[in-house]
Amino acid sequence: MSSAPDDVLQLLRQRGRETDPSALASLMRGVAAAPEGLAGPEWVELIAPDPDAELTKALTAWRAELVAAGDGLDTAPAPPERLALLRAELARRGIDGFVVPRADEHQGEYVPRGSQRLAWLTGFSGSAGLAIVLADRAAIFIDGRYTLAVRDQVDIAAFAPHQIPEESPETWIAENLPKGGKLGFDPWLQTVDGHERFARACQRAGGSFVPLDSNPIDTVWRDRPPAPLAPVLPHPVEFAGETSEAKRTRVAAMVSAKGADVALITAPDSIAWLLNVRGGDVPRTPFALGFALLHGDGHVDLYMDRRKIPDRTLAWLGNAVTLAPPQELGSALDMLGKMSKRVMIESATAPHWAATRLQQAGATMVREADPVALPKACKNTVELAGIRAAHHRDGAAVSRFLGWLARDSKAGSLREMEVSDRLQALREQTGKLRDLSFDTISGAGPNGAIVHYRASEATERVLQPGSLYLVDSGGQYRDGTTDITRTVAIGTPSPEMRDRFTRVLKGHIALASARFPAGTTGSQLDALARYHLWQAGLDYDHGTGHGVGAYLSVHEGPHRISKMANNVPLMPGMIVSNEPGYYKTGAYGIRIENLVAVREVTIEGADRRYCEFETLTLAPIDLACVDTSLLTDPEREWLNAYHRRVREAVGPEVDEATRAWLAEATRAI
């Protein structure tokens, strides 16, 4: 038996801190369920506000033991007995099937380990997916990013793969649910809108969509982790650019203007932005899981585990924020109903559980978008200055990496994981890195064609001469979040590679150079990035651009650039990625990604307000991959100007060897 708990208790007693052993053990299990970022063991503050080195070492050892115990999530495909256990539990409950979304209660991209039910059941580790299990068949639904990955990670004999949107879960339900069948769902994991779609599909099949009191997977997942506990820390106004009080007052006025008395906020990044705090409950994204009610006077009721909120953060939140346990949210919604309140709720993301509770209590629901989302997306001047500084710092690290790669890849011996580790180390050397902003995509040759590829010992490849290497990475800094993709030739690229790369580059330049009337959406601009691929009968199966937060989520709404219809205009202050690509299955992948900020532009003689993009990312684009004969003069001028800016901004921040490489890598063409 481990002595780690006893060692910690003894050290705490020696320091005059008597602690209940069972409470401490529960707290440590929650700590172990949260990821540890690259900023060090900040979670120690939850046990001891002023720990010394000896206590920190003992606590770290205890956490490491708990993590090493495992939770059954790291096996792909998942063992077949898990599907059998779930089916047996459904039969015991008299349910004919069950919907297993990848999402948690907050519908975020990253979910805590204890909520990764889809991964536990199937082995699929992608950021979006859904499984439906019936007694005699099962299906898994993924989008175009995971067409290849799903076949590597999931037993497709047990879970038939289907690609969204070509094959929808609703259609599958209507065609496969037996007449009179009961398809169960977890009302915490199903959104209001999603419930309506699935209920209609069940009706078409002659069955019903049935909410369950508890999730059957939780019943059969015996080593399921508890809810994560990472410290919630203040996010100073020097980075936020606006006090929480000002934000709460501003957003509360928007809620009132929509005819609501209170808004239910379910997105953790919205809560983090509104209250000027950051957390660490999920990987790569600095927010804390919880729910909030924003009242018309700007007061916030915050439903969050007190154990992860240090006293200094409680003081930071102030008297206008009332902290309550998460399990009290239900009774609070009941009270709003009894008071006949009008409650704003975003039906696309809010749990069906919350909507049902409000309706049953007598509240009036006001269906509107999350009122925090748009203000959060439009960065203020302080946030934009911080984001530029973060990209400057990050660009220097990436440029050092690219210079090293150019020198050391010639031997053809580098492997995907050691290369991405080198990039991470260079970011860490800035002394400012809090974490990566997502797991680095490091794909050599055919692996680069897997859009959301993640290297492992079983899959990684050598960066071989004559191939392309794709690296998509980013950092979380207190002053900004970065995301950059570069595709690099290892040795000499083929003419086809150069053609495809240049077509992607032309699309990237077209979007980066665009000027557009105020009110234009990303969907209206998406074709600019695809046009030159389309002319050769080529395309890519992902969006062209996603919003990015300010030391928050690397994937942030409500805006985007994609084929899919989006009615949110691109507005000044919004950050969005510009990342067209091309992927040849089994051969190579190409993507060129910079982050850009929307800003107003003055055009002489314009008949209305216009906007343009400011490119934020600063790192060379591989000229060895460019077929200059395909570039127009304006495109050539854009690339030369961008490289001149990179050289001037990054050159003074890097070592002499990188500076010499940079001069050649950013030469005018």
C-alpha positions as CSV (number, residue, x, y, z in Angstrom):
1,M,0.0,0.0,0.0
2,S,1.2,3.5,-0.8
3,S,2.5,5.7,2.0
4,A,2.0,8.9,0.0
5,P,-1.3,9.9,1.8
6,D,0.3,9.3,5.2
7,D,3.4,11.3,4.2
8,V,1.3,14.2,3.2
9,L,-0.9,14.1,6.3
10,Q,2.2,14.0,8.5
11,L,3.7,17.0,6.7
12,L,0.5,18.9,7.0
13,R,0.3,18.2,10.7
14,Q,3.9,19.3,11.2
15,R,2.9,22.6,9.6
16,G,-0.1,23.1,11.9
17,R,-2.7,22.1,9.2
18,E,-5.1,19.4,10.5
19,T,-6.9,17.9,7.6
20,D,-9.7,15.3,7.4
21,P,-8.0,12.3,5.7
22,S,-11.1,11.2,3.7
23,A,-11.8,14.8,2.5
24,L,-8.2,15.2,1.5
25,A,-8.3,11.9,-0.4
26,S,-11.4,13.0,-2.2
27,L,-9.8,16.3,-3.1
28,M,-6.7,14.6,-4.4
29,R,-8.7,12.2,-6.6
30,G,-10.3,15.3,-8.2
31,V,-6.9,16.9,-8.6
32,A,-5.6,13.8,-10.3
33,A,-8.7,13.9,-12.6
34,A,-7.7,17.3,-13.9
35,P,-4.8,17.8,-16.4
36,E,-1.6,19.4,-15.3
37,G,-0.5,22.1,-17.7
38,L,3.0,23.3,-18.3
39,A,2.9,26.0,-15.7
40,G,3.7,23.6,-12.8
41,P,1.7,22.1,-9.9
42,E,-0.5,25.1,-9.2
43,W,-3.1,22.8,-7.8
44,V,-1.0,22.4,-4.6
45,E,-2.6,25.7,-3.5
46,L,-5.9,23.9,-3.1
47,I,-4.3,21.9,-0.3
48,A,-1.8,24.3,1.1
49,P,-1.8,28.0,0.1
50,D,1.9,28.4,1.0
51,P,3.5,25.0,0.4
52,D,7.2,24.4,0.8
53,A,9.3,22.2,-1.5
54,E,9.0,19.1,0.8
55,L,5.2,19.2,0.9
56,T,5.0,20.0,-2.8
57,K,7.1,16.9,-3.6
58,A,5.0,14.7,-1.4
59,L,1.7,15.9,-2.9
60,T,3.1,15.6,-6.4
61,A,4.1,12.0,-5.7
62,W,0.6,11.2,-4.4
63,R,-1.0,12.7,-7.5
64,A,1.3,10.7,-9.8
65,E,0.2,7.5,-8.1
66,L,-3.4,8.3,-8.6
67,V,-2.9,9.2,-12.2
68,A,-0.9,6.0,-12.8
69,A,-3.8,3.9,-11.4
70,G,-5.6,4.5,-14.8
71,D,-9.2,4.9,-15.7
72,G,-9.6,2.7,-18.8
73,L,-9.5,5.4,-21.4
74,D,-6.3,4.7,-23.1
75,T,-7.2,1.6,-25.1
76,A,-8.2,1.8,-28.8
77,P,-10.3,0.1,-29.9
78,A,-12.1,-0.3,-26.6
79,P,-12.5,-3.8,-25.2
80,P,-15.6,-5.5,-26.6
81,E,-16.9,-6.3,-23.2
82,R,-17.7,-2.7,-22.6
83,L,-20.3,-2.7,-25.3
84,A,-21.7,-5.9,-23.8
85,L,-21.9,-4.4,-20.3
86,L,-23.8,-1.4,-21.7
87,R,-26.3,-3.5,-23.5
88,A,-26.9,-5.6,-20.4
89,E,-27.5,-2.5,-18.4
90,L,-29.9,-1.1,-21.0
91,A,-31.8,-4.4,-21.0
92,R,-32.0,-4.3,-17.2
93,R,-33.6,-0.9,-17.4
94,G,-36.0,-1.9,-20.2
95,I,-34.4,0.5,-22.7
96,D,-33.9,-0.5,-26.4
97,G,-31.0,1.8,-27.1
98,F,-28.9,4.7,-25.9
99,V,-27.2,7.8,-27.4
100,V,-23.6,8.3,-26.4
101,P,-22.4,11.8,-27.4
102,R,-18.8,12.9,-27.1
103,A,-19.9,16.1,-25.2
104,D,-20.2,16.8,-21.5
105,E,-22.8,19.0,-19.8
106,H,-21.1,22.1,-21.3
107,Q,-20.9,21.0,-24.9
108,G,-17.2,22.0,-25.1
109,E,-14.5,20.7,-27.3
110,Y,-12.5,19.4,-24.4
111,V,-14.2,17.3,-21.8
112,P,-12.8,15.9,-18.5
113,R,-11.8,12.3,-18.4
114,G,-14.8,11.3,-16.4
115,S,-17.0,12.6,-19.1
116,Q,-15.2,10.8,-22.0
117,R,-17.9,8.2,-22.2
118,L,-17.6,7.8,-26.0
119,A,-13.9,7.2,-25.8
120,W,-14.4,4.6,-23.0
121,L,-17.1,2.8,-25.0
122,T,-15.5,2.8,-28.5
123,G,-11.9,4.0,-28.3
124,F,-12.6,7.1,-30.4
125,S,-10.6,10.1,-29.2
126,G,-11.7,12.8,-31.7
127,S,-13.1,16.1,-30.6
128,A,-16.5,15.5,-32.1
129,G,-18.6,12.3,-32.5
130,L,-21.6,10.4,-31.4
131,A,-22.5,6.7,-31.0
132,I,-25.9,5.1,-30.9
133,V,-26.2,1.6,-29.4
134,L,-29.2,-0.7,-30.0
135,A,-29.6,-4.3,-28.9
136,D,-28.4,-5.7,-32.2
137,R,-26.4,-3.0,-33.9
138,A,-24.4,0.2,-33.2
139,A,-23.2,3.1,-35.2
140,I,-20.6,5.9,-34.7
141,F,-21.0,9.3,-36.4
142,I,-18.0,11.5,-37.2
143,D,-17.3,14.4,-39.5
144,G,-14.8,14.6,-42.4
145,R,-11.8,15.3,-40.1
146,Y,-12.0,11.8,-38.6
147,T,-12.9,9.6,-41.6
148,L,-9.5,7.9,-41.4
149,A,-8.9,8.1,-37.6
150,V,-12.2,6.3,-36.7
151,R,-11.1,3.2,-38.6
152,D,-7.9,3.1,-36.6
153,Q,-9.4,3.7,-33.2
154,V,-12.8,1.9,-33.3
155,D,-13.9,-1.7,-33.9
156,I,-16.0,-1.0,-37.0
157,A,-17.4,-4.5,-36.9
158,A,-19.1,-3.4,-33.6
159,F,-19.7,0.3,-34.5
160,A,-20.5,1.0,-38.1
161,P,-18.9,4.4,-39.1
162,H,-21.0,7.1,-40.7
163,Q,-19.8,10.5,-41.9
164,I,-21.8,13.6,-41.0
165,P,-23.5,15.5,-42.7
166,E,-23.9,13.0,-45.5
167,E,-25.3,10.4,-43.1
168,S,-27.1,11.9,-40.1
169,P,-27.8,10.2,-36.7
170,E,-31.5,11.2,-37.1
171,T,-31.8,9.4,-40.3
172,W,-30.1,6.3,-38.9
173,I,-32.5,6.4,-35.8
174,A,-35.6,6.6,-38.1
175,E,-34.4,3.7,-40.1
176,N,-33.1,1.4,-37.3
177,L,-34.9,2.0,-34.1
178,P,-37.5,-0.8,-33.8
179,K,-41.2,0.2,-33.8
180,G,-42.2,0.9,-30.2
181,G,-38.6,1.1,-29.2
182,K,-37.3,3.3,-26.4
183,L,-34.1,5.2,-27.2
184,G,-32.6,6.5,-24.0
185,F,-30.5,9.6,-23.5
186,D,-28.8,11.5,-20.7
187,P,-30.7,14.8,-20.3
188,W,-27.5,16.5,-19.1
189,L,-25.7,15.6,-22.3
190,Q,-28.4,16.3,-24.8
191,T,-29.0,19.9,-25.9
192,V,-32.5,21.4,-26.2
193,D,-32.2,21.6,-30.0
194,G,-30.6,18.2,-30.2
195,H,-33.4,16.6,-28.2
196,E,-36.0,18.0,-30.6
197,R,-34.3,16.6,-33.6
198,F,-33.8,13.1,-32.1
199,A,-37.3,13.0,-30.7
200,R,-38.7,13.6,-34.2
201,A,-36.5,10.9,-35.5
202,C,-37.8,8.4,-32.9
203,Q,-41.3,9.4,-33.8
204,R,-40.7,8.6,-37.4
205,A,-39.5,5.2,-36.4
206,G,-42.6,4.7,-34.2
207,G,-40.6,4.8,-31.0
208,S,-39.8,7.3,-28.3
209,F,-36.8,9.3,-27.0
210,V,-36.6,8.7,-23.3
211,P,-34.6,10.7,-20.6
212,L,-32.8,8.5,-18.1
213,D,-32.3,9.4,-14.4
214,S,-28.7,8.4,-14.6
215,N,-26.2,7.6,-17.3
216,P,-26.0,3.8,-17.8
217,I,-22.3,4.1,-18.9
218,D,-21.5,5.6,-15.5
219,T,-23.0,2.5,-13.9
220,V,-20.8,0.0,-15.8
221,W,-17.6,2.2,-16.0
222,R,-16.1,0.9,-12.7
223,D,-13.0,3.0,-12.6
224,R,-14.5,6.3,-13.9
225,P,-12.7,9.4,-12.6
226,P,-14.5,12.0,-10.5
227,A,-15.1,15.6,-11.5
228,P,-11.7,17.4,-12.0
229,L,-10.5,19.9,-9.5
230,A,-8.0,22.5,-10.8
231,P,-7.5,25.9,-9.1
232,V,-9.6,28.9,-10.4
233,L,-7.3,31.9,-10.5
234,P,-7.8,35.6,-11.1
235,H,-7.2,36.9,-14.7
236,P,-5.9,40.4,-14.1
237,V,-7.3,43.5,-15.8
238,E,-3.9,44.1,-17.3
239,F,-4.7,41.2,-19.6
240,A,-8.5,41.3,-19.6
241,G,-8.7,45.0,-20.5
242,E,-12.1,45.4,-18.7
243,T,-13.2,44.7,-15.1
244,S,-15.7,41.9,-14.4
245,E,-18.1,44.5,-13.0
246,A,-18.1,46.4,-16.3
247,K,-18.6,43.2,-18.3
248,R,-21.4,42.0,-16.1
249,T,-23.2,45.3,-16.3
250,R,-22.8,45.4,-20.1
251,V,-24.0,41.8,-20.7
252,A,-26.8,42.1,-18.2
253,A,-28.2,45.1,-20.1
254,M,-28.1,42.9,-23.3
255,V,-30.1,40.2,-21.4
256,S,-32.7,42.7,-20.3
257,A,-33.0,44.2,-23.8
258,K,-34.0,40.7,-25.0
259,G,-36.8,40.6,-22.5
260,A,-35.2,38.2,-20.0
261,D,-34.8,38.6,-16.3
262,V,-31.8,36.2,-16.0
263,A,-29.5,34.3,-18.3
264,L,-28.3,30.7,-17.7
265,I,-24.7,30.5,-18.8
266,T,-23.5,27.0,-19.4
267,A,-20.3,27.6,-21.4
268,P,-17.3,27.6,-19.1
269,D,-15.3,29.9,-21.3
270,S,-18.1,32.4,-21.1
271,I,-18.1,32.3,-17.3
272,A,-14.3,32.6,-17.3
273,W,-14.4,35.7,-19.5
274,L,-17.4,37.3,-17.6
275,L,-15.8,36.9,-14.2
276,N,-12.1,37.5,-15.2
277,V,-10.9,34.1,-14.0
278,R,-9.1,31.2,-15.5
279,G,-9.0,27.5,-14.5
280,G,-7.7,24.1,-15.7
281,D,-10.4,21.5,-15.4
282,V,-9.9,20.3,-19.0
283,P,-6.8,19.9,-21.2
284,R,-5.3,22.8,-23.1
285,T,-8.1,25.3,-22.3
286,P,-7.8,27.5,-19.2
287,F,-11.4,27.4,-17.8
288,A,-13.2,25.9,-14.8
289,L,-16.3,23.8,-15.2
290,G,-19.5,25.2,-13.7
291,F,-22.8,27.0,-14.4
292,A,-23.8,30.6,-13.8
293,L,-27.0,32.7,-13.6
294,L,-26.5,36.3,-14.7
295,H,-29.3,38.5,-13.3
296,G,-30.5,41.8,-14.7
297,D,-28.6,43.8,-12.1
298,G,-25.3,42.2,-13.0
299,H,-25.2,39.9,-10.0
300,V,-24.0,36.4,-10.8
301,D,-24.8,33.1,-9.0
302,L,-21.9,30.8,-9.7
303,Y,-22.5,27.1,-9.3
304,M,-19.0,25.6,-8.9
305,D,-17.2,23.3,-6.5
306,R,-15.8,25.5,-3.7
307,R,-12.8,23.2,-3.3
308,K,-11.2,24.5,-6.4
309,I,-11.6,28.2,-5.6
310,P,-8.8,29.5,-3.4
311,D,-9.6,32.2,-0.9
312,R,-7.8,34.8,-2.9
313,T,-10.0,34.1,-5.9
314,L,-13.1,34.2,-3.8
315,A,-12.0,37.7,-2.7
316,W,-11.3,38.6,-6.4
317,L,-14.9,37.6,-7.4
318,G,-16.3,40.1,-4.9
319,N,-19.7,40.4,-3.3
320,A,-21.6,40.6,-6.6
321,V,-20.8,37.0,-7.2
322,T,-22.5,34.4,-5.0
323,L,-20.9,31.0,-4.9
324,A,-23.1,27.9,-4.5
325,P,-22.5,24.1,-4.9
326,P,-23.3,22.7,-8.4
327,Q,-26.0,20.4,-7.0
328,E,-28.0,23.5,-6.0
329,L,-28.6,24.6,-9.6
330,G,-31.8,22.6,-9.8
331,S,-33.4,24.3,-6.8
332,A,-32.3,27.7,-8.2
333,L,-34.1,27.0,-11.5
334,D,-37.1,25.8,-9.5
335,M,-37.2,29.2,-7.7
336,L,-36.9,31.1,-10.9
337,G,-40.0,29.2,-12.1
338,K,-41.9,29.9,-8.9
339,M,-41.1,33.6,-9.3
340,S,-42.4,33.5,-13.0
341,K,-39.0,34.7,-14.3
342,R,-38.1,34.9,-17.9
343,V,-34.9,32.9,-18.4
344,M,-32.6,33.3,-21.3
345,I,-31.2,30.0,-22.5
346,E,-29.2,29.0,-25.6
347,S,-31.1,26.0,-27.0
348,A,-28.1,24.9,-29.1
349,T,-25.9,24.3,-26.1
350,A,-27.9,24.2,-22.9
351,P,-28.8,20.8,-21.4
352,H,-32.3,19.5,-22.0
353,W,-32.2,18.8,-18.2
354,A,-32.1,22.6,-17.5
355,A,-34.9,23.5,-20.0
356,T,-37.2,20.8,-18.6
357,R,-36.5,21.9,-15.1
358,L,-37.4,25.5,-15.9
359,Q,-40.5,24.5,-17.8
360,Q,-41.8,22.3,-15.1
361,A,-41.2,25.0,-12.5
362,G,-43.2,27.5,-14.5
363,A,-40.4,29.8,-15.9
364,T,-40.7,31.3,-19.4
365,M,-37.7,30.4,-21.6
366,V,-36.2,33.1,-23.9
367,R,-34.3,31.2,-26.6
368,E,-31.3,33.4,-27.5
369,A,-27.6,32.9,-28.1
370,D,-25.3,32.9,-25.2
371,P,-25.2,36.7,-24.4
372,V,-21.5,36.5,-23.5
373,A,-20.3,34.9,-26.7
374,L,-20.3,37.9,-29.0
375,P,-18.7,40.4,-26.5
376,K,-16.1,37.8,-25.7
377,A,-15.3,37.3,-29.4
378,C,-14.8,41.0,-30.0
379,K,-11.4,41.6,-28.3
380,N,-10.8,45.0,-26.8
381,T,-7.6,47.0,-27.4
382,V,-5.8,45.6,-24.4
383,E,-6.6,42.0,-25.4
384,L,-5.5,42.7,-29.0
385,A,-2.2,44.2,-27.8
386,G,-1.6,41.1,-25.6
387,I,-2.5,38.8,-28.5
388,R,0.0,40.5,-30.8
389,A,2.7,40.2,-28.1
390,A,1.9,36.5,-27.7
391,H,2.1,35.9,-31.5
392,H,5.4,37.8,-31.6
393,R,6.8,35.6,-28.9
394,D,5.3,32.4,-30.4
395,G,6.5,33.3,-33.9
396,A,10.1,33.5,-32.6
397,A,9.8,30.1,-31.1
398,V,8.3,28.6,-34.2
399,S,10.9,30.2,-36.4
400,R,13.7,28.7,-34.2
401,F,12.0,25.4,-34.6
402,L,11.6,25.7,-38.4
403,G,15.3,26.7,-38.7
404,W,16.4,23.7,-36.6
405,L,14.1,21.4,-38.7
406,A,15.6,22.6,-41.9
407,R,19.1,21.8,-40.7
408,D,18.4,18.5,-38.9
409,S,15.9,16.9,-41.1
410,K,18.3,16.3,-44.0
411,A,19.6,13.0,-42.6
412,G,16.0,11.6,-42.8
413,S,16.1,10.2,-39.2
414,L,13.8,12.6,-37.3
415,R,10.5,11.1,-36.0
416,E,7.2,12.9,-35.5
417,M,7.2,12.8,-31.7
418,E,10.7,14.0,-31.1
419,V,10.1,16.9,-33.6
420,S,6.9,18.0,-31.8
421,D,8.7,17.7,-28.4
422,R,11.4,20.0,-29.8
423,L,8.8,22.6,-30.7
424,Q,7.2,22.4,-27.3
425,A,10.5,22.9,-25.6
426,L,11.3,26.0,-27.7
427,R,7.9,27.4,-26.6
428,E,8.7,26.6,-23.0
429,Q,12.0,28.4,-23.3
430,T,10.0,31.7,-23.7
431,G,9.3,31.5,-19.9
432,K,5.7,32.5,-20.6
433,L,4.0,29.4,-21.8
434,R,1.1,28.2,-19.6
435,D,0.2,25.2,-21.8
436,L,-0.2,24.2,-25.4
437,S,-3.5,25.4,-26.9
438,F,-4.2,21.9,-28.2
439,D,-2.3,18.6,-28.7
440,T,0.2,19.2,-31.5
441,I,-0.5,17.6,-34.8
442,S,2.8,16.3,-36.1
443,G,2.2,14.4,-39.3
444,A,4.9,13.1,-41.7
445,G,4.0,11.9,-45.2
446,P,0.7,10.0,-45.2
447,N,0.0,10.9,-41.5
448,G,-0.2,14.6,-42.6
449,A,-3.3,13.6,-44.6
450,I,-5.1,12.7,-41.3
451,V,-6.6,16.1,-40.4
452,H,-6.6,15.7,-36.7
453,Y,-3.8,13.2,-36.5
454,R,-2.0,12.6,-33.1
455,A,1.3,10.9,-33.2
456,S,1.9,7.8,-31.0
457,E,4.6,5.2,-30.7
458,A,2.5,2.9,-32.8
459,T,1.7,5.4,-35.6
460,E,4.6,7.8,-35.8
461,R,6.7,8.0,-39.0
462,V,10.1,9.2,-39.9
463,L,10.4,12.5,-41.8
464,Q,11.7,11.1,-45.0
465,P,13.4,13.0,-47.8
466,G,11.0,13.7,-50.7
467,S,8.0,14.0,-48.3
468,L,5.9,16.7,-46.7
469,Y,5.7,17.3,-43.0
470,L,2.7,19.1,-41.5
471,V,2.8,20.6,-38.0
472,D,-0.3,22.3,-36.4
473,S,0.4,23.7,-33.0
474,G,-0.2,26.5,-30.6
475,G,0.4,27.9,-27.2
476,Q,-1.5,29.3,-24.2
477,Y,0.0,32.5,-22.8
478,R,-1.6,34.8,-20.2
479,D,-1.7,37.5,-22.9
480,G,-3.0,35.4,-25.8
481,T,-3.7,32.1,-27.5
482,T,-1.9,31.0,-30.7
483,D,-2.5,28.5,-33.4
484,I,-0.3,28.0,-36.5
485,T,0.1,25.3,-39.1
486,R,3.1,25.0,-41.4
487,T,3.7,22.4,-44.1
488,V,7.4,21.8,-44.8
489,A,9.2,20.0,-47.6
490,I,11.7,17.4,-46.3
491,G,14.2,17.4,-49.2
492,T,12.8,18.2,-52.6
493,P,9.0,18.2,-53.0
494,S,7.4,16.7,-56.1
495,P,5.8,18.9,-58.8
496,E,2.4,17.7,-57.7
497,M,3.1,18.7,-54.1
498,R,4.2,22.1,-55.2
499,D,1.1,22.6,-57.3
500,R,-1.2,21.6,-54.5
501,F,0.7,23.7,-51.9
502,T,0.6,26.7,-54.1
503,R,-3.1,26.4,-54.7
504,V,-3.6,26.3,-50.9
505,L,-1.3,29.3,-50.6
506,K,-3.3,31.2,-53.2
507,G,-6.5,30.6,-51.2
508,H,-4.8,31.7,-48.0
509,I,-3.6,34.9,-49.6
510,A,-7.0,35.6,-51.2
511,L,-8.6,35.4,-47.7
512,A,-5.9,37.3,-46.0
513,S,-6.2,40.1,-48.5
514,A,-10.0,40.3,-48.5
515,R,-11.8,43.5,-47.9
516,F,-15.5,43.1,-47.2
517,P,-18.5,45.2,-46.2
518,A,-19.5,45.3,-42.5
519,G,-22.1,42.6,-41.9
520,T,-20.3,40.0,-44.1
521,T,-20.2,36.6,-42.6
522,G,-17.4,34.0,-42.8
523,S,-19.6,31.7,-44.8
524,Q,-19.7,34.4,-47.6
525,L,-15.9,34.5,-47.7
526,D,-15.2,30.8,-47.5
527,A,-15.1,30.3,-51.3
528,L,-12.1,32.7,-51.6
529,A,-9.9,30.1,-49.8
530,R,-11.2,27.2,-51.9
531,Y,-11.4,28.7,-55.4
532,H,-8.0,27.8,-56.7
533,L,-8.4,24.2,-55.5
534,W,-11.8,24.0,-57.0
535,Q,-10.4,24.9,-60.4
536,A,-8.4,21.7,-60.3
537,G,-11.2,19.6,-59.0
538,L,-9.9,19.6,-55.4
539,D,-11.3,20.6,-52.0
540,Y,-10.9,19.9,-48.2
541,D,-13.4,18.6,-45.7
542,H,-13.0,21.1,-42.8
543,G,-13.8,24.7,-42.1
544,T,-11.5,27.4,-43.3
545,G,-11.5,29.4,-40.1
546,H,-12.5,29.2,-36.5
547,G,-12.6,31.9,-33.8
548,V,-9.9,32.0,-31.2
549,G,-10.1,33.2,-27.6
550,A,-7.9,35.5,-25.6
551,Y,-6.1,33.1,-23.3
552,L,-9.2,30.9,-23.6
553,S,-10.4,28.3,-26.1
554,V,-8.4,27.9,-29.3
555,H,-11.8,27.1,-31.0
556,E,-14.3,29.9,-30.1
557,G,-17.6,31.0,-31.6
558,P,-19.9,32.4,-32.5
559,H,-18.2,33.3,-35.8
560,R,-16.4,31.0,-38.3
561,I,-15.3,30.8,-41.9
562,S,-16.8,27.6,-43.5
563,K,-19.2,26.3,-46.1
564,M,-21.8,25.8,-43.4
565,A,-24.2,28.7,-43.1
566,N,-23.3,31.1,-40.3
567,N,-25.3,34.3,-39.7
568,V,-22.8,36.0,-37.4
569,P,-21.0,38.9,-39.1
570,L,-17.2,39.2,-38.9
571,M,-16.8,42.2,-36.6
572,P,-13.8,44.3,-35.5
573,G,-11.8,42.6,-32.7
574,M,-12.7,39.1,-33.7
575,I,-9.8,36.6,-34.1
576,V,-10.2,33.9,-36.7
577,S,-8.0,31.4,-38.3
578,N,-7.1,31.3,-42.0
579,E,-6.3,27.7,-42.8
580,P,-7.2,26.2,-46.2
581,G,-5.6,22.8,-46.9
582,Y,-5.4,19.8,-49.2
583,Y,-5.1,16.1,-48.2
584,K,-4.2,13.2,-50.4
585,T,-5.0,10.1,-48.5
586,G,-2.0,7.8,-48.1
587,A,0.4,10.3,-49.4
588,Y,0.6,13.8,-47.8
589,G,-1.3,16.7,-46.2
590,I,-1.0,20.4,-46.7
591,R,-2.3,23.2,-44.5
592,I,-1.2,26.8,-44.2
593,E,-2.7,28.5,-41.1
594,N,-2.3,32.0,-39.7
595,L,-4.5,33.7,-37.2
596,V,-6.0,37.1,-38.3
597,A,-7.9,39.9,-36.6
598,V,-10.8,41.7,-38.1
599,R,-10.4,45.5,-38.2
600,E,-12.1,48.4,-39.9
601,V,-10.5,49.8,-43.1
602,T,-10.9,53.1,-44.8
603,I,-11.5,52.8,-48.6
604,E,-11.7,56.0,-50.5
605,G,-15.1,56.4,-52.1
606,A,-16.6,53.5,-50.3
607,D,-20.4,53.6,-49.9
608,R,-20.4,51.9,-46.5
609,R,-18.2,50.6,-43.7
610,Y,-15.6,48.0,-44.7
611,C,-13.4,45.6,-42.8
612,E,-10.2,43.7,-43.5
613,F,-7.9,41.2,-41.8
614,E,-4.7,41.9,-39.9
615,T,-2.5,38.8,-40.0
616,L,-1.2,38.1,-36.5
617,T,0.9,34.9,-37.0
618,L,4.6,35.5,-37.6
619,A,6.6,32.6,-39.1
620,P,7.9,31.7,-42.6
621,I,5.9,29.8,-45.2
622,D,8.1,27.2,-46.9
623,L,9.2,28.7,-50.3
624,A,10.5,25.3,-51.4
625,C,6.9,24.2,-51.8
626,V,5.9,27.2,-53.8
627,D,5.5,27.1,-57.6
628,T,6.1,30.7,-58.4
629,S,4.7,30.3,-61.9
630,L,1.2,29.9,-60.4
631,L,1.4,33.1,-58.5
632,T,0.0,36.5,-59.7
633,D,2.0,39.6,-59.1
634,P,-0.3,40.7,-56.2
635,E,0.1,37.3,-54.6
636,R,3.8,37.4,-54.9
637,E,3.8,40.9,-53.4
638,W,1.7,39.7,-50.5
639,L,4.1,36.8,-49.8
640,N,7.2,39.0,-50.0
641,A,5.6,41.7,-47.7
642,Y,4.5,39.0,-45.2
643,H,8.0,37.5,-45.1
644,R,9.7,40.9,-44.8
645,R,7.4,41.6,-41.8
646,V,8.3,38.2,-40.3
647,R,12.0,38.8,-40.8
648,E,11.9,42.3,-39.2
649,A,9.7,41.2,-36.3
650,V,11.2,37.9,-35.4
651,G,14.8,38.3,-36.5
652,P,15.9,40.4,-33.4
653,E,14.4,37.8,-31.1
654,V,16.2,34.6,-32.3
655,D,19.7,33.2,-32.2
656,E,22.3,33.9,-34.9
657,A,21.9,30.5,-36.7
658,T,18.1,31.0,-36.9
659,R,18.6,34.6,-38.1
660,A,20.8,33.4,-40.9
661,W,18.3,30.7,-41.9
662,L,15.5,33.3,-41.6
663,A,17.1,35.6,-44.1
664,E,17.0,32.9,-46.7
665,A,13.6,31.5,-45.7
666,T,12.0,34.9,-46.1
667,R,13.9,36.0,-49.2
668,A,11.9,37.9,-51.8
669,I,10.7,35.8,-54.8
